[in-house]
Amino acid sequence: MKRAICIHPPLATIRKWLGTLLLVAVFAVSSCAAEQQGPLKVGMELAYPPFEMTNTTGKPAGVSVDLAKALGISLGREIKIENMSFDGLIPALKTGKIDIILSSMTATAERAQSIDFSEPYLQTGLCLLVRKDSAVQTIADLDQDGMTVAVKKGTTGHNYASKALKKAKLLVLDKEAAAVLEVVQGKADAFIYDQMSTYSNWKRNPQTTRALLKPFQQESWAIGIRKDNTALKEEINRFLKDYRAKGGFDKLGDTWLLEQKQEFKRLGYPFFL
């Protein structure tokens, strides 16, 4: 009876096979983990062009939407945009209806009591849109009897006016457009909002309004994250740092805000993105 002859492959070949098997296993585990995580649910109010809005076909578009898509690619996860009112975003995050907030949200100490924030990705500030014939020059001019100030519900402008403007009458409105209209029609003396929007609203209504573009309160926008999700917070911070280093924010500015970018340079204001 002949004995079987065993032919052993070279050690280098065995190591190569083992390395290949290890890579396949790691890829399989990573794929399973991504599938288990599911899509990243991003909460935003699609009513704030050019940051959060819908395009002509009704699909989400804008600076924040493009930023969310880039984040999804970085994390290896599908992105699902959840459109909701701005003042409903934090409750939705806390109850798990969404995973993050990416909706031009200012990172404030008050909000940080409820949720965590990423590192800031944009610097801006509160400014004033006033009637063209108004004598108002500063925020202090509004804190008088007989003054009417429009604010959007749930914003930092709303919060500031509630605390600082004790004499003025506040008009608290759900939509930015409604607040602008109050100024345009002469029903409000001013609308408190962020710098970029104040500029844009003035350019759309130059016959009836003027913009006081020097911020009276500096602010930073950041991505909102649940307090128990430190791993996601770290991933988002790494993404933001890498995205800025690779020129991602510059490209967003050129794509969505080129006119504002050029005009702010002409006026001597630092561009916010």
C-alpha positions in Angstrom: 0.0 0.0 0.0 1.4 3.3 -1.0 1.6 6.1 1.5 0.0 9.4 0.7 2.4 12.2 0.0 1.5 15.6 1.7 2.7 18.6 -0.1 2.8 21.7 2.2 2.6 25.1 0.6 5.5 27.5 1.3 5.2 29.5 4.5 5.0 32.8 2.6 2.0 31.5 0.7 0.2 30.5 3.9 0.8 34.0 5.3 -0.6 35.5 2.1 -3.8 33.4 2.4 -4.2 34.3 6.0 -3.8 38.0 5.3 -6.5 37.8 2.5 -8.9 35.9 4.8 -8.3 38.5 7.5 -9.1 41.4 5.2 -12.3 39.7 4.0 -13.4 39.2 7.6 -12.7 42.8 8.5 -14.7 44.0 5.5 -17.6 41.7 6.3 -17.7 42.9 9.9 -17.5 46.6 8.8 -20.3 46.1 6.3 -22.5 44.4 8.8 -21.9 47.2 11.3 -22.8 49.8 8.7 -26.0 47.9 7.8 -26.9 47.6 11.5 -26.5 51.3 12.0 -28.8 52.1 9.1 -29.2 55.5 7.5 -28.0 58.6 9.4 -31.2 60.6 10.1 -30.4 64.3 9.7 -32.9 66.8 11.1 -33.2 70.2 9.4 -35.9 72.8 8.6 -36.0 73.1 4.8 -37.0 76.8 4.9 -33.7 78.6 5.2 -32.1 79.1 1.7 -29.4 78.7 0.7 -28.5 76.5 3.7 -31.6 74.3 4.0 -34.2 74.4 1.3 -35.8 72.3 -1.5 -34.9 72.6 -5.2 -37.3 72.9 -8.1 -38.1 69.2 -8.0 -38.9 69.3 -4.3 -35.8 67.6 -3.1 -33.6 68.8 -0.2 -30.8 71.2 -1.3 -28.4 73.7 0.0 -25.2 74.1 2.0 -26.3 72.0 4.9 -27.6 69.2 2.6 -24.3 69.0 0.7 -22.5 69.0 4.1 -24.7 66.2 5.3 -24.0 64.2 2.2 -20.3 64.6 2.6 -20.6 63.5 6.2 -22.5 60.4 5.1 -19.7 59.5 2.6 -17.1 59.9 5.4 -19.1 57.7 7.8 -20.0 55.1 5.1 -23.7 55.7 5.9 -26.7 56.6 3.8 -28.2 60.0 4.7 -31.9 60.6 5.3 -33.0 64.2 5.6 -35.9 64.7 8.1 -37.7 68.0 7.5 -39.3 69.5 10.6 -39.9 72.9 12.3 -36.8 74.4 13.8 -38.2 74.4 17.4 -39.0 70.7 17.0 -35.4 69.7 16.2 -34.0 69.3 19.7 -37.0 67.3 21.0 -36.7 65.1 18.0 -33.0 64.5 18.7 -33.5 63.8 22.3 -36.3 61.2 21.6 -34.2 59.4 18.9 -36.4 60.5 15.9 -33.2 61.9 14.3 -29.5 61.2 14.9 -28.1 64.7 14.4 -29.2 68.3 13.8 -27.7 70.1 10.8 -29.9 73.1 10.5 -27.9 76.4 10.9 -28.2 75.9 14.6 -26.2 78.2 17.0 -24.4 76.4 19.7 -25.6 78.1 22.9 -25.1 77.3 26.5 -28.8 76.9 27.0 -29.1 74.3 24.2 -25.9 72.6 25.4 -27.8 71.7 28.6 -30.0 69.4 26.5 -27.7 68.2 23.7 -24.1 68.1 22.7 -22.5 70.0 19.8 -19.7 69.3 17.4 -16.9 71.7 17.0 -18.2 74.9 15.3 -18.2 74.9 11.5 -19.4 78.5 10.9 -19.0 81.8 12.6 -21.7 84.4 12.3 -23.7 86.9 14.5 -27.0 88.5 15.1 -27.7 91.6 13.0 -30.7 93.9 12.2 -32.9 94.3 9.2 -34.7 97.7 9.7 -37.0 99.9 7.7 -35.2 102.0 5.2 -36.5 105.3 6.7 -35.8 104.1 10.3 -33.5 106.1 12.6 -32.4 102.8 14.3 -28.6 102.4 14.2 -27.9 99.9 17.0 -29.7 97.2 19.0 -29.9 99.6 21.9 -32.1 101.9 19.8 -34.8 99.2 19.8 -35.2 99.0 23.6 -37.8 101.7 23.7 -41.5 102.1 24.2 -43.3 102.1 20.9 -40.7 99.9 19.1 -41.8 96.7 17.5 -39.3 93.9 16.9 -39.9 90.8 14.8 -38.2 87.5 15.7 -38.4 83.9 14.4 -39.7 81.5 17.1 -37.0 79.4 18.7 -34.0 81.2 17.3 -31.2 83.0 19.2 -32.7 86.3 18.0 -35.9 85.4 19.8 -34.0 84.4 22.9 -31.9 87.6 22.9 -34.9 89.9 22.4 -36.9 88.2 25.1 -34.1 88.9 27.6 -32.6 92.2 26.5 -35.4 94.2 24.9 -37.7 94.9 27.9 -39.5 97.9 26.5 -40.1 96.9 22.8 -43.0 94.9 21.6 -42.0 91.5 20.2 -43.7 89.8 17.2 -42.8 86.1 17.5 -43.3 84.5 14.1 -42.9 80.9 12.8 -41.3 81.8 9.5 -38.4 84.0 8.4 -40.3 85.3 5.4 -43.2 86.4 7.7 -40.8 88.4 9.9 -39.2 90.1 6.9 -42.6 91.0 5.6 -43.4 92.8 8.9 -40.5 95.1 8.3 -41.2 95.6 4.6 -44.8 96.6 5.3 -43.7 98.9 8.2 -45.4 96.9 10.9 -42.1 96.1 12.6 -39.1 98.4 13.2 -36.6 95.6 12.9 -36.1 91.9 12.5 -33.3 90.2 14.5 -31.6 87.4 12.5 -28.2 86.1 11.4 -25.7 88.1 9.3 -26.0 86.3 6.0 -29.8 86.2 6.0 -30.0 89.8 7.0 -27.9 90.7 4.0 -29.9 88.5 1.7 -33.3 89.9 2.9 -32.0 93.4 2.4 -30.8 92.7 -1.2 -34.3 91.3 -1.9 -36.0 94.4 -0.5 -33.7 97.3 -1.1 -36.5 99.8 -1.6 -38.1 99.3 1.9 -35.3 98.0 4.1 -31.6 98.4 5.0 -29.2 96.1 6.8 -27.1 96.8 9.9 -24.5 94.1 9.2 -22.1 94.5 12.1 -23.1 91.7 14.5 -24.1 92.9 18.0 -23.7 89.3 19.3 -21.2 86.8 17.9 -22.4 83.2 17.3 -21.1 79.8 16.1 -23.1 77.2 14.2 -22.5 73.5 15.1 -24.0 70.1 14.5 -26.3 68.9 17.3 -25.7 65.4 18.7 -27.3 63.4 21.6 -25.4 63.6 24.8 -25.0 59.8 25.0 -23.4 59.5 21.5 -19.8 60.4 22.1 -18.5 58.1 19.4 -20.6 59.9 16.7 -19.5 63.2 18.1 -15.8 62.3 17.7 -16.4 61.0 14.2 -18.2 64.2 13.2 -15.4 66.4 14.6 -12.8 64.4 12.7 -14.8 64.8 9.5 -15.2 68.6 10.0 -11.5 69.1 10.5 -10.6 67.0 7.5 -13.3 68.6 5.3 -12.1 72.1 6.1 -8.4 71.1 5.5 -9.4 69.7 2.1 -11.2 72.9 1.1 -14.7 71.6 1.4 -16.1 74.7 3.1 -14.5 77.0 0.5 -16.2 74.9 -2.3 -19.6 75.2 -0.5 -19.2 79.0 -0.3 -18.3 79.2 -4.0 -21.3 76.9 -4.9 -24.0 78.5 -2.8 -22.8 81.9 -1.6 -20.5 83.3 -4.2 -22.2 86.7 -4.4 -22.3 87.1 -0.6 -18.7 86.0 -0.3 -17.6 88.7 -2.8 -19.8 91.4 -1.2 -18.6 90.7 2.3 -15.1 91.0 1.1 -15.9 94.4 -0.5 -17.6 95.6 2.7 -14.7 94.4 4.9 -16.6 91.8 6.8 -15.0 88.3 7.3 -16.8 85.6 5.4 -18.6 83.3 7.8 -18.2 79.9 6.2 
